[in-house]
Amino acid sequence: MTRTALEGFGKTLPASDEVVFEATANSMPVSRVLAPFVAREIIANPLPVKTIAQAHVKTDKIDAGTLSSW
């Protein structure tokens, strides 16, 4: 992951997008690079992210709902 590649990815996102990052050592630098390209960013607690990863029923809609409820 390079800053240039991340900025290139950010340019492909609609300005109305909202992104969620799992709280890790790299989440803040990634957040700073993507912030100008999206409407909102959320840094998520790893516990609900783990819950999503272990879920038996997985869809983007269910995962997003789980993350947004925390």
PDB file of N, CA, C, O and CB in Angstrom:
ATOM      1  N   MET A   1       0.849  -1.159   0.000  1.00  0.00           N
ATOM      2  CA  MET A   1       0.000   0.000   0.000  1.00  0.00           C
ATOM      3  C   MET A   1       0.906   1.235   0.000  1.00  0.00           C
ATOM      4  O   MET A   1       1.726   1.435   0.895  1.00  0.00           O
ATOM      5  CB  MET A   1      -0.972  -0.010   1.223  1.00  0.00           C
ATOM      6  N   THR A   2       0.725   2.042  -1.026  1.00  0.00           N
ATOM      7  CA  THR A   2       1.463   3.297  -1.092  1.00  0.00           C
ATOM      8  C   THR A   2       0.465   4.448  -1.083  1.00  0.00           C
ATOM      9  O   THR A   2      -0.714   4.262  -1.384  1.00  0.00           O
ATOM     10  CB  THR A   2       2.370   3.353  -2.359  1.00  0.00           C
ATOM     11  N   ARG A   3       0.944   5.630  -0.736  1.00  0.00           N
ATOM     12  CA  ARG A   3       0.069   6.802  -0.727  1.00  0.00           C
ATOM     13  C   ARG A   3      -0.511   7.046  -2.118  1.00  0.00           C
ATOM     14  O   ARG A   3      -1.696   7.349  -2.257  1.00  0.00           O
ATOM     15  CB  ARG A   3       0.838   8.048  -0.241  1.00  0.00           C
ATOM     16  N   THR A   4       0.325   6.914  -3.146  1.00  0.00           N
ATOM     17  CA  THR A   4      -0.130   7.142  -4.516  1.00  0.00           C
ATOM     18  C   THR A   4      -1.237   6.163  -4.894  1.00  0.00           C
ATOM     19  O   THR A   4      -2.244   6.558  -5.482  1.00  0.00           O
ATOM     20  CB  THR A   4       1.042   7.016  -5.496  1.00  0.00           C
ATOM     21  N   ALA A   5      -1.056   4.899  -4.561  1.00  0.00           N
ATOM     22  CA  ALA A   5      -2.071   3.889  -4.871  1.00  0.00           C
ATOM     23  C   ALA A   5      -3.353   4.153  -4.091  1.00  0.00           C
ATOM     24  O   ALA A   5      -4.452   3.997  -4.623  1.00  0.00           O
ATOM     25  CB  ALA A   5      -1.544   2.479  -4.558  1.00  0.00           C
ATOM     26  N   LEU A   6      -3.211   4.550  -2.838  1.00  0.00           N
ATOM     27  CA  LEU A   6      -4.391   4.826  -2.015  1.00  0.00           C
ATOM     28  C   LEU A   6      -5.144   6.050  -2.537  1.00  0.00           C
ATOM     29  O   LEU A   6      -6.375   6.056  -2.559  1.00  0.00           O
ATOM     30  CB  LEU A   6      -3.984   5.042  -0.546  1.00  0.00           C
ATOM     31  N   GLU A   7      -4.419   7.076  -2.955  1.00  0.00           N
ATOM     32  CA  GLU A   7      -5.073   8.250  -3.542  1.00  0.00           C
ATOM     33  C   GLU A   7      -5.771   7.874  -4.850  1.00  0.00           C
ATOM     34  O   GLU A   7      -6.862   8.365  -5.141  1.00  0.00           O
ATOM     35  CB  GLU A   7      -4.042   9.381  -3.789  1.00  0.00           C
ATOM     36  N   GLY A   8      -5.135   6.999  -5.637  1.00  0.00           N
ATOM     37  CA  GLY A   8      -5.773   6.520  -6.862  1.00  0.00           C
ATOM     38  C   GLY A   8      -7.073   5.794  -6.564  1.00  0.00           C
ATOM     39  O   GLY A   8      -8.070   5.972  -7.263  1.00  0.00           O
ATOM     40  N   PHE A   9      -7.056   4.969  -5.515  1.00  0.00           N
ATOM     41  CA  PHE A   9      -8.287   4.287  -5.094  1.00  0.00           C
ATOM     42  C   PHE A   9      -9.328   5.306  -4.644  1.00  0.00           C
ATOM     43  O   PHE A   9     -10.499   5.199  -5.010  1.00  0.00           O
ATOM     44  CB  PHE A   9      -7.994   3.282  -3.953  1.00  0.00           C
ATOM     45  N   GLY A  10      -8.914   6.287  -3.859  1.00  0.00           N
ATOM     46  CA  GLY A  10      -9.831   7.312  -3.377  1.00  0.00           C
ATOM     47  C   GLY A  10     -10.528   8.050  -4.506  1.00  0.00           C
ATOM     48  O   GLY A  10     -11.705   8.395  -4.394  1.00  0.00           O
ATOM     49  N   LYS A  11      -9.814   8.292  -5.586  1.00  0.00           N
ATOM     50  CA  LYS A  11     -10.388   9.000  -6.736  1.00  0.00           C
ATOM     51  C   LYS A  11     -11.479   8.197  -7.420  1.00  0.00           C
ATOM     52  O   LYS A  11     -12.304   8.767  -8.134  1.00  0.00           O
ATOM     53  CB  LYS A  11      -9.304   9.335  -7.738  1.00  0.00           C
ATOM     54  N   THR A  12     -11.502   6.886  -7.217  1.00  0.00           N
ATOM     55  CA  THR A  12     -12.542   6.051  -7.838  1.00  0.00           C
ATOM     56  C   THR A  12     -13.824   6.022  -7.014  1.00  0.00           C
ATOM     57  O   THR A  12     -14.853   5.546  -7.493  1.00  0.00           O
ATOM     58  CB  THR A  12     -12.028   4.630  -8.031  1.00  0.00           C
ATOM     59  N   LEU A  13     -13.776   6.523  -5.784  1.00  0.00           N
ATOM     60  CA  LEU A  13     -14.942   6.480  -4.904  1.00  0.00           C
ATOM     61  C   LEU A  13     -15.854   7.677  -5.142  1.00  0.00           C
ATOM     62  O   LEU A  13     -15.369   8.793  -5.326  1.00  0.00           O
ATOM     63  CB  LEU A  13     -14.504   6.437  -3.440  1.00  0.00           C
ATOM     64  N   PRO A  14     -17.172   7.463  -5.140  1.00  0.00           N
ATOM     65  CA  PRO A  14     -18.087   8.594  -5.216  1.00  0.00           C
ATOM     66  C   PRO A  14     -17.937   9.473  -3.968  1.00  0.00           C
ATOM     67  O   PRO A  14     -17.704   8.965  -2.872  1.00  0.00           O
ATOM     68  CB  PRO A  14     -19.549   8.102  -5.366  1.00  0.00           C
ATOM     69  N   ALA A  15     -18.069  10.771  -4.138  1.00  0.00           N
ATOM     70  CA  ALA A  15     -17.918  11.702  -3.009  1.00  0.00           C
ATOM     71  C   ALA A  15     -18.943  11.441  -1.908  1.00  0.00           C
ATOM     72  O   ALA A  15     -18.743  11.866  -0.770  1.00  0.00           O
ATOM     73  CB  ALA A  15     -18.048  13.143  -3.497  1.00  0.00           C
ATOM     74  N   SER A  16     -20.020  10.758  -2.225  1.00  0.00           N
ATOM     75  CA  SER A  16     -21.055  10.475  -1.232  1.00  0.00           C
ATOM     76  C   SER A  16     -20.764   9.211  -0.417  1.00  0.00           C
ATOM     77  O   SER A  16     -21.503   8.900   0.517  1.00  0.00           O
ATOM     78  CB  SER A  16     -22.398  10.337  -1.919  1.00  0.00           C
ATOM     79  N   ASP A  17     -19.714   8.490  -0.753  1.00  0.00           N
ATOM     80  CA  ASP A  17     -19.387   7.248  -0.048  1.00  0.00           C
ATOM     81  C   ASP A  17     -19.027   7.488   1.416  1.00  0.00           C
ATOM     82  O   ASP A  17     -18.492   8.531   1.791  1.00  0.00           O
ATOM     83  CB  ASP A  17     -18.238   6.544  -0.746  1.00  0.00           C
ATOM     84  N   GLU A  18     -19.339   6.489   2.218  1.00  0.00           N
ATOM     85  CA  GLU A  18     -18.919   6.448   3.615  1.00  0.00           C
ATOM     86  C   GLU A  18     -18.071   5.194   3.760  1.00  0.00           C
ATOM     87  O   GLU A  18     -18.460   4.122   3.296  1.00  0.00           O
ATOM     88  CB  GLU A  18     -20.157   6.447   4.618  1.00  0.00           C
ATOM     89  N   VAL A  19     -16.906   5.323   4.405  1.00  0.00           N
ATOM     90  CA  VAL A  19     -16.008   4.179   4.539  1.00  0.00           C
ATOM     91  C   VAL A  19     -15.776   3.858   6.004  1.00  0.00           C
ATOM     92  O   VAL A  19     -15.796   4.740   6.863  1.00  0.00           O
ATOM     93  CB  VAL A  19     -14.671   4.452   3.837  1.00  0.00           C
ATOM     94  N   VAL A  20     -15.555   2.570   6.272  1.00  0.00           N
ATOM     95  CA  VAL A  20     -15.303   2.091   7.622  1.00  0.00           C
ATOM     96  C   VAL A  20     -13.951   1.404   7.633  1.00  0.00           C
ATOM     97  O   VAL A  20     -13.657   0.575   6.772  1.00  0.00           O
ATOM     98  CB  VAL A  20     -16.428   1.128   8.105  1.00  0.00           C
ATOM     99  N   PHE A  21     -13.128   1.755   8.618  1.00  0.00           N
ATOM    100  CA  PHE A  21     -11.828   1.132   8.810  1.00  0.00           C
ATOM    101  C   PHE A  21     -11.836   0.402  10.134  1.00  0.00           C
ATOM    102  O   PHE A  21     -12.400   0.889  11.114  1.00  0.00           O
ATOM    103  CB  PHE A  21     -10.686   2.178   8.760  1.00  0.00           C
ATOM    104  N   GLU A  22     -11.217  -0.757  10.170  1.00  0.00           N
ATOM    105  CA  GLU A  22     -10.988  -1.430  11.448  1.00  0.00           C
ATOM    106  C   GLU A  22      -9.839  -0.693  12.144  1.00  0.00           C
ATOM    107  O   GLU A  22      -8.838  -0.358  11.510  1.00  0.00           O
ATOM    108  CB  GLU A  22     -10.656  -2.974  11.250  1.00  0.00           C
ATOM    109  N   ALA A  23      -9.984  -0.446  13.425  1.00  0.00           N
ATOM    110  CA  ALA A  23      -8.955   0.267  14.186  1.00  0.00           C
ATOM    111  C   ALA A  23      -7.689  -0.583  14.262  1.00  0.00           C
ATOM    112  O   ALA A  23      -7.650  -1.600  14.954  1.00  0.00           O
ATOM    113  CB  ALA A  23      -9.465   0.615  15.613  1.00  0.00           C
ATOM    114  N   THR A  24      -6.666  -0.154  13.547  1.00  0.00           N
ATOM    115  CA  THR A  24      -5.361  -0.808  13.545  1.00  0.00           C
ATOM    116  C   THR A  24      -4.303   0.284  13.576  1.00  0.00           C
ATOM    117  O   THR A  24      -4.626   1.471  13.600  1.00  0.00           O
ATOM    118  CB  THR A  24      -5.181  -1.745  12.294  1.00  0.00           C
ATOM    119  N   ALA A  25      -3.057  -0.118  13.576  1.00  0.00           N
ATOM    120  CA  ALA A  25      -1.962   0.856  13.590  1.00  0.00           C
ATOM    121  C   ALA A  25      -1.971   1.732  12.338  1.00  0.00           C
ATOM    122  O   ALA A  25      -1.505   2.870  12.380  1.00  0.00           O
ATOM    123  CB  ALA A  25      -0.616   0.137  13.711  1.00  0.00           C
ATOM    124  N   ASN A  26      -2.496   1.215  11.223  1.00  0.00           N
ATOM    125  CA  ASN A  26      -2.485   1.969   9.968  1.00  0.00           C
ATOM    126  C   ASN A  26      -3.778   2.708   9.669  1.00  0.00           C
ATOM    127  O   ASN A  26      -3.866   3.381   8.642  1.00  0.00           O
ATOM    128  CB  ASN A  26      -2.189   1.051   8.844  1.00  0.00           C
ATOM    129  N   SER A  27      -4.769   2.609  10.516  1.00  0.00           N
ATOM    130  CA  SER A  27      -6.068   3.189  10.178  1.00  0.00           C
ATOM    131  C   SER A  27      -6.037   4.714  10.073  1.00  0.00           C
ATOM    132  O   SER A  27      -6.688   5.272   9.190  1.00  0.00           O
ATOM    133  CB  SER A  27      -7.088   2.779  11.208  1.00  0.00           C
ATOM    134  N   MET A  28      -5.315   5.391  10.929  1.00  0.00           N
ATOM    135  CA  MET A  28      -5.281   6.859  10.870  1.00  0.00           C
ATOM    136  C   MET A  28      -4.578   7.377   9.612  1.00  0.00           C
ATOM    137  O   MET A  28      -5.117   8.270   8.959  1.00  0.00           O
ATOM    138  CB  MET A  28      -4.585   7.412  12.108  1.00  0.00           C
ATOM    139  N   PRO A  29      -3.406   6.862   9.244  1.00  0.00           N
ATOM    140  CA  PRO A  29      -2.798   7.333   7.999  1.00  0.00           C
ATOM    141  C   PRO A  29      -3.677   7.081   6.771  1.00  0.00           C
ATOM    142  O   PRO A  29      -3.760   7.930   5.884  1.00  0.00           O
ATOM    143  CB  PRO A  29      -1.457   6.664   7.805  1.00  0.00           C
ATOM    144  N   VAL A  30      -4.327   5.927   6.719  1.00  0.00           N
ATOM    145  CA  VAL A  30      -5.214   5.616   5.596  1.00  0.00           C
ATOM    146  C   VAL A  30      -6.400   6.572   5.611  1.00  0.00           C
ATOM    147  O   VAL A  30      -6.812   7.072   4.564  1.00  0.00           O
ATOM    148  CB  VAL A  30      -5.699   4.138   5.660  1.00  0.00           C
ATOM    149  N   SER A  31      -6.943   6.825   6.783  1.00  0.00           N
ATOM    150  CA  SER A  31      -8.061   7.748   6.922  1.00  0.00           C
ATOM    151  C   SER A  31      -7.699   9.147   6.413  1.00  0.00           C
ATOM    152  O   SER A  31      -8.486   9.777   5.708  1.00  0.00           O
ATOM    153  CB  SER A  31      -8.506   7.818   8.383  1.00  0.00           C
ATOM    154  N   ARG A  32      -6.526   9.619   6.768  1.00  0.00           N
ATOM    155  CA  ARG A  32      -6.094  10.956   6.329  1.00  0.00           C
ATOM    156  C   ARG A  32      -5.989  11.055   4.809  1.00  0.00           C
ATOM    157  O   ARG A  32      -6.314  12.090   4.228  1.00  0.00           O
ATOM    158  CB  ARG A  32      -4.748  11.307   6.958  1.00  0.00           C
ATOM    159  N   VAL A  33      -5.540   9.992   4.174  1.00  0.00           N
ATOM    160  CA  VAL A  33      -5.398  10.016   2.715  1.00  0.00           C
ATOM    161  C   VAL A  33      -6.766   9.970   2.035  1.00  0.00           C
ATOM    162  O   VAL A  33      -6.985  10.668   1.045  1.00  0.00           O
ATOM    163  CB  VAL A  33      -4.528   8.834   2.238  1.00  0.00           C
ATOM    164  N   LEU A  34      -7.686   9.159   2.553  1.00  0.00           N
ATOM    165  CA  LEU A  34      -8.988   8.996   1.906  1.00  0.00           C
ATOM    166  C   LEU A  34     -10.002  10.082   2.257  1.00  0.00           C
ATOM    167  O   LEU A  34     -10.979  10.264   1.531  1.00  0.00           O
ATOM    168  CB  LEU A  34      -9.557   7.665   2.268  1.00  0.00           C
ATOM    169  N   ALA A  35      -9.792  10.797   3.343  1.00  0.00           N
ATOM    170  CA  ALA A  35     -10.761  11.801   3.809  1.00  0.00           C
ATOM    171  C   ALA A  35     -11.221  12.783   2.728  1.00  0.00           C
ATOM    172  O   ALA A  35     -12.417  13.066   2.658  1.00  0.00           O
ATOM    173  CB  ALA A  35     -10.163  12.577   4.943  1.00  0.00           C
ATOM    174  N   PRO A  36     -10.341  13.311   1.891  1.00  0.00           N
ATOM    175  CA  PRO A  36     -10.809  14.279   0.888  1.00  0.00           C
ATOM    176  C   PRO A  36     -11.723  13.682  -0.184  1.00  0.00           C
ATOM    177  O   PRO A  36     -12.380  14.421  -0.917  1.00  0.00           O
ATOM    178  CB  PRO A  36      -9.628  14.909   0.219  1.00  0.00           C
ATOM    179  N   PHE A  37     -11.769  12.371  -0.279  1.00  0.00           N
ATOM    180  CA  PHE A  37     -12.497  11.728  -1.367  1.00  0.00           C
ATOM    181  C   PHE A  37     -13.883  11.211  -0.969  1.00  0.00           C
ATOM    182  O   PHE A  37     -14.674  10.860  -1.845  1.00  0.00           O
ATOM    183  CB  PHE A  37     -11.685  10.594  -1.901  1.00  0.00           C
ATOM    184  N   VAL A  38     -14.194  11.156   0.314  1.00  0.00           N
ATOM    185  CA  VAL A  38     -15.457  10.554   0.762  1.00  0.00           C
ATOM    186  C   VAL A  38     -16.220  11.490   1.691  1.00  0.00           C
ATOM    187  O   VAL A  38     -15.665  12.448   2.227  1.00  0.00           O
ATOM    188  CB  VAL A  38     -15.193   9.222   1.470  1.00  0.00           C
ATOM    189  N   ALA A  39     -17.498  11.195   1.868  1.00  0.00           N
ATOM    190  CA  ALA A  39     -18.352  12.021   2.712  1.00  0.00           C
ATOM    191  C   ALA A  39     -18.072  11.823   4.195  1.00  0.00           C
ATOM    192  O   ALA A  39     -18.120  12.775   4.973  1.00  0.00           O
ATOM    193  CB  ALA A  39     -19.799  11.722   2.427  1.00  0.00           C
ATOM    194  N   ARG A  40     -17.778  10.577   4.588  1.00  0.00           N
ATOM    195  CA  ARG A  40     -17.593  10.292   6.010  1.00  0.00           C
ATOM    196  C   ARG A  40     -16.726   9.060   6.178  1.00  0.00           C
ATOM    197  O   ARG A  40     -16.748   8.142   5.359  1.00  0.00           O
ATOM    198  CB  ARG A  40     -18.948  10.096   6.715  1.00  0.00           C
ATOM    199  N   GLU A  41     -15.965   9.063   7.256  1.00  0.00           N
ATOM    200  CA  GLU A  41     -15.149   7.908   7.619  1.00  0.00           C
ATOM    201  C   GLU A  41     -15.469   7.509   9.056  1.00  0.00           C
ATOM    202  O   GLU A  41     -15.760   8.348   9.909  1.00  0.00           O
ATOM    203  CB  GLU A  41     -13.630   8.218   7.452  1.00  0.00           C
ATOM    204  N   ILE A  42     -15.405   6.220   9.289  1.00  0.00           N
ATOM    205  CA  ILE A  42     -15.610   5.683  10.633  1.00  0.00           C
ATOM    206  C   ILE A  42     -14.474   4.715  10.912  1.00  0.00           C
ATOM    207  O   ILE A  42     -14.141   3.882  10.069  1.00  0.00           O
ATOM    208  CB  ILE A  42     -17.014   4.978  10.775  1.00  0.00           C
ATOM    209  N   ILE A  43     -13.884   4.822  12.084  1.00  0.00           N
ATOM    210  CA  ILE A  43     -12.880   3.847  12.507  1.00  0.00           C
ATOM    211  C   ILE A  43     -13.571   2.942  13.510  1.00  0.00           C
ATOM    212  O   ILE A  43     -13.985   3.377  14.584  1.00  0.00           O
ATOM    213  CB  ILE A  43     -11.590   4.540  13.128  1.00  0.00           C
ATOM    214  N   ALA A  44     -13.688   1.668  13.137  1.00  0.00           N
ATOM    215  CA  ALA A  44     -14.509   0.722  13.889  1.00  0.00           C
ATOM    216  C   ALA A  44     -13.702  -0.043  14.924  1.00  0.00           C
ATOM    217  O   ALA A  44     -12.527  -0.356  14.734  1.00  0.00           O
ATOM    218  CB  ALA A  44     -15.177  -0.250  12.946  1.00  0.00           C
ATOM    219  N   ASN A  45     -14.376  -0.328  16.018  1.00  0.00           N
ATOM    220  CA  ASN A  45     -13.857  -1.191  17.070  1.00  0.00           C
ATOM    221  C   ASN A  45     -13.646  -2.593  16.486  1.00  0.00           C
ATOM    222  O   ASN A  45     -14.535  -3.104  15.806  1.00  0.00           O
ATOM    223  CB  ASN A  45     -14.831  -1.229  18.301  1.00  0.00           C
ATOM    224  N   PRO A  46     -12.497  -3.224  16.731  1.00  0.00           N
ATOM    225  CA  PRO A  46     -12.248  -4.556  16.169  1.00  0.00           C
ATOM    226  C   PRO A  46     -13.221  -5.641  16.633  1.00  0.00           C
ATOM    227  O   PRO A  46     -13.401  -6.632  15.925  1.00  0.00           O
ATOM    228  CB  PRO A  46     -10.864  -4.977  16.511  1.00  0.00           C
ATOM    229  N   LEU A  47     -13.851  -5.486  17.795  1.00  0.00           N
ATOM    230  CA  LEU A  47     -14.753  -6.546  18.276  1.00  0.00           C
ATOM    231  C   LEU A  47     -15.959  -6.758  17.373  1.00  0.00           C
ATOM    232  O   LEU A  47     -16.237  -7.903  17.018  1.00  0.00           O
ATOM    233  CB  LEU A  47     -15.232  -6.220  19.672  1.00  0.00           C
ATOM    234  N   PRO A  48     -16.700  -5.707  16.975  1.00  0.00           N
ATOM    235  CA  PRO A  48     -17.802  -5.968  16.049  1.00  0.00           C
ATOM    236  C   PRO A  48     -17.313  -6.416  14.675  1.00  0.00           C
ATOM    237  O   PRO A  48     -18.003  -7.164  13.981  1.00  0.00           O
ATOM    238  CB  PRO A  48     -18.658  -4.727  15.903  1.00  0.00           C
ATOM    239  N   VAL A  49     -16.124  -5.960  14.283  1.00  0.00           N
ATOM    240  CA  VAL A  49     -15.573  -6.409  13.007  1.00  0.00           C
ATOM    241  C   VAL A  49     -15.322  -7.913  13.065  1.00  0.00           C
ATOM    242  O   VAL A  49     -15.578  -8.627  12.096  1.00  0.00           O
ATOM    243  CB  VAL A  49     -14.261  -5.647  12.669  1.00  0.00           C
ATOM    244  N   LYS A  50     -14.822  -8.390  14.205  1.00  0.00           N
ATOM    245  CA  LYS A  50     -14.599  -9.828  14.379  1.00  0.00           C
ATOM    246  C   LYS A  50     -15.932 -10.573  14.320  1.00  0.00           C
ATOM    247  O   LYS A  50     -16.013 -11.661  13.750  1.00  0.00           O
ATOM    248  CB  LYS A  50     -13.877 -10.113  15.723  1.00  0.00           C
ATOM    249  N   THR A  51     -16.971  -9.991  14.906  1.00  0.00           N
ATOM    250  CA  THR A  51     -18.302 -10.602  14.873  1.00  0.00           C
ATOM    251  C   THR A  51     -18.769 -10.770  13.434  1.00  0.00           C
ATOM    252  O   THR A  51     -19.324 -11.806  13.068  1.00  0.00           O
ATOM    253  CB  THR A  51     -19.314  -9.752  15.667  1.00  0.00           C
ATOM    254  N   ILE A  52     -18.540  -9.749  12.629  1.00  0.00           N
ATOM    255  CA  ILE A  52     -18.939  -9.813  11.221  1.00  0.00           C
ATOM    256  C   ILE A  52     -18.150 -10.905  10.503  1.00  0.00           C
ATOM    257  O   ILE A  52     -18.714 -11.684   9.736  1.00  0.00           O
ATOM    258  CB  ILE A  52     -18.724  -8.445  10.525  1.00  0.00           C
ATOM    259  N   ALA A  53     -16.861 -10.956  10.752  1.00  0.00           N
ATOM    260  CA  ALA A  53     -16.009 -11.937  10.077  1.00  0.00           C
ATOM    261  C   ALA A  53     -16.433 -13.369  10.390  1.00  0.00           C
ATOM    262  O   ALA A  53     -16.276 -14.260   9.555  1.00  0.00           O
ATOM    263  CB  ALA A  53     -14.554 -11.731  10.477  1.00  0.00           C
ATOM    264  N   GLN A  54     -16.967 -13.591  11.584  1.00  0.00           N
ATOM    265  CA  GLN A  54     -17.353 -14.941  11.993  1.00  0.00           C
ATOM    266  C   GLN A  54     -18.824 -15.258  11.744  1.00  0.00           C
ATOM    267  O   GLN A  54     -19.281 -16.360  12.047  1.00  0.00           O
ATOM    268  CB  GLN A  54     -17.049 -15.130  13.446  1.00  0.00           C
ATOM    269  N   ALA A  55     -19.562 -14.306  11.198  1.00  0.00           N
ATOM    270  CA  ALA A  55     -20.999 -14.505  10.973  1.00  0.00           C
ATOM    271  C   ALA A  55     -21.245 -15.581   9.922  1.00  0.00           C
ATOM    272  O   ALA A  55     -20.465 -15.751   8.985  1.00  0.00           O
ATOM    273  CB  ALA A  55     -21.663 -13.188  10.540  1.00  0.00           C
ATOM    274  N   HIS A  56     -22.341 -16.297  10.101  1.00  0.00           N
ATOM    275  CA  HIS A  56     -22.709 -17.341   9.148  1.00  0.00           C
ATOM    276  C   HIS A  56     -23.443 -16.764   7.946  1.00  0.00           C
ATOM    277  O   HIS A  56     -23.324 -17.280   6.835  1.00  0.00           O
ATOM    278  CB  HIS A  56     -23.573 -18.394   9.827  1.00  0.00           C
ATOM    279  N   VAL A  57     -24.202 -15.691   8.167  1.00  0.00           N
ATOM    280  CA  VAL A  57     -24.919 -15.023   7.082  1.00  0.00           C
ATOM    281  C   VAL A  57     -24.174 -13.730   6.790  1.00  0.00           C
ATOM    282  O   VAL A  57     -24.126 -12.831   7.629  1.00  0.00           O
ATOM    283  CB  VAL A  57     -26.433 -14.750   7.454  1.00  0.00           C
ATOM    284  N   LYS A  58     -23.593 -13.638   5.596  1.00  0.00           N
ATOM    285  CA  LYS A  58     -22.782 -12.476   5.264  1.00  0.00           C
ATOM    286  C   LYS A  58     -23.277 -11.809   3.995  1.00  0.00           C
ATOM    287  O   LYS A  58     -23.279 -12.408   2.920  1.00  0.00           O
ATOM    288  CB  LYS A  58     -21.324 -12.872   5.110  1.00  0.00           C
ATOM    289  N   THR A  59     -23.695 -10.569   4.136  1.00  0.00           N
ATOM    290  CA  THR A  59     -23.980  -9.719   2.977  1.00  0.00           C
ATOM    291  C   THR A  59     -23.443  -8.334   3.318  1.00  0.00           C
ATOM    292  O   THR A  59     -23.274  -8.004   4.492  1.00  0.00           O
ATOM    293  CB  THR A  59     -25.539  -9.679   2.630  1.00  0.00           C
ATOM    294  N   ASP A  60     -23.179  -7.540   2.317  1.00  0.00           N
ATOM    295  CA  ASP A  60     -22.706  -6.177   2.569  1.00  0.00           C
ATOM    296  C   ASP A  60     -23.712  -5.388   3.399  1.00  0.00           C
ATOM    297  O   ASP A  60     -23.331  -4.615   4.278  1.00  0.00           O
ATOM    298  CB  ASP A  60     -22.437  -5.453   1.246  1.00  0.00           C
ATOM    299  N   LYS A  61     -24.997  -5.586   3.118  1.00  0.00           N
ATOM    300  CA  LYS A  61     -26.035  -4.841   3.840  1.00  0.00           C
ATOM    301  C   LYS A  61     -26.047  -5.224   5.334  1.00  0.00           C
ATOM    302  O   LYS A  61     -26.147  -4.352   6.197  1.00  0.00           O
ATOM    303  CB  LYS A  61     -27.428  -5.110   3.205  1.00  0.00           C
ATOM    304  N   ILE A  62     -25.948  -6.503   5.626  1.00  0.00           N
ATOM    305  CA  ILE A  62     -25.928  -6.948   7.027  1.00  0.00           C
ATOM    306  C   ILE A  62     -24.652  -6.478   7.708  1.00  0.00           C
ATOM    307  O   ILE A  62     -24.700  -5.996   8.840  1.00  0.00           O
ATOM    308  CB  ILE A  62     -26.047  -8.488   7.119  1.00  0.00           C
ATOM    309  N   ASP A  63     -23.520  -6.610   7.042  1.00  0.00           N
ATOM    310  CA  ASP A  63     -22.250  -6.176   7.626  1.00  0.00           C
ATOM    311  C   ASP A  63     -22.249  -4.679   7.913  1.00  0.00           C
ATOM    312  O   ASP A  63     -21.815  -4.253   8.983  1.00  0.00           O
ATOM    313  CB  ASP A  63     -21.092  -6.527   6.695  1.00  0.00           C
ATOM    314  N   ALA A  64     -22.727  -3.886   6.975  1.00  0.00           N
ATOM    315  CA  ALA A  64     -22.784  -2.434   7.168  1.00  0.00           C
ATOM    316  C   ALA A  64     -23.721  -2.081   8.315  1.00  0.00           C
ATOM    317  O   ALA A  64     -23.432  -1.172   9.093  1.00  0.00           O
ATOM    318  CB  ALA A  64     -23.242  -1.733   5.876  1.00  0.00           C
ATOM    319  N   GLY A  65     -24.827  -2.784   8.426  1.00  0.00           N
ATOM    320  CA  GLY A  65     -25.764  -2.536   9.520  1.00  0.00           C
ATOM    321  C   GLY A  65     -25.149  -2.858  10.871  1.00  0.00           C
ATOM    322  O   GLY A  65     -25.342  -2.119  11.837  1.00  0.00           O
ATOM    323  N   THR A  66     -24.417  -3.948  10.942  1.00  0.00           N
ATOM    324  CA  THR A  66     -23.741  -4.322  12.187  1.00  0.00           C
ATOM    325  C   THR A  66     -22.718  -3.267  12.575  1.00  0.00           C
ATOM    326  O   THR A  66     -22.675  -2.849  13.732  1.00  0.00           O
ATOM    327  CB  THR A  66     -23.059  -5.695  12.045  1.00  0.00           C
ATOM    328  N   LEU A  67     -21.898  -2.831  11.634  1.00  0.00           N
ATOM    329  CA  LEU A  67     -20.893  -1.815  11.923  1.00  0.00           C
ATOM    330  C   LEU A  67     -21.518  -0.493  12.353  1.00  0.00           C
ATOM    331  O   LEU A  67     -21.033   0.159  13.278  1.00  0.00           O
ATOM    332  CB  LEU A  67     -20.016  -1.595  10.711  1.00  0.00           C
ATOM    333  N   SER A  68     -22.587  -0.104  11.683  1.00  0.00           N
ATOM    334  CA  SER A  68     -23.183   1.198  11.990  1.00  0.00           C
ATOM    335  C   SER A  68     -23.917   1.202  13.321  1.00  0.00           C
ATOM    336  O   SER A  68     -24.175   2.266  13.884  1.00  0.00           O
ATOM    337  CB  SER A  68     -24.134   1.605  10.889  1.00  0.00           C
ATOM    338  N   SER A  69     -24.255   0.026  13.825  1.00  0.00           N
ATOM    339  CA  SER A  69     -24.980  -0.027  15.102  1.00  0.00           C
ATOM    340  C   SER A  69     -24.054   0.117  16.309  1.00  0.00           C
ATOM    341  O   SER A  69     -24.535   0.317  17.425  1.00  0.00           O
ATOM    342  CB  SER A  69     -25.746  -1.334  15.208  1.00  0.00           C
ATOM    343  N   TRP A  70     -22.748   0.023  16.114  1.00  0.00           N
ATOM    344  CA  TRP A  70     -21.811   0.115  17.237  1.00  0.00           C
ATOM    345  C   TRP A  70     -21.451   1.521  17.454  1.00  0.00           C
ATOM    346  O   TRP A  70     -20.670   1.826  18.355  1.00  0.00           O
ATOM    347  CB  TRP A  70     -20.565  -0.709  17.009  1.00  0.00           C
TER     348      TRP A  70
END
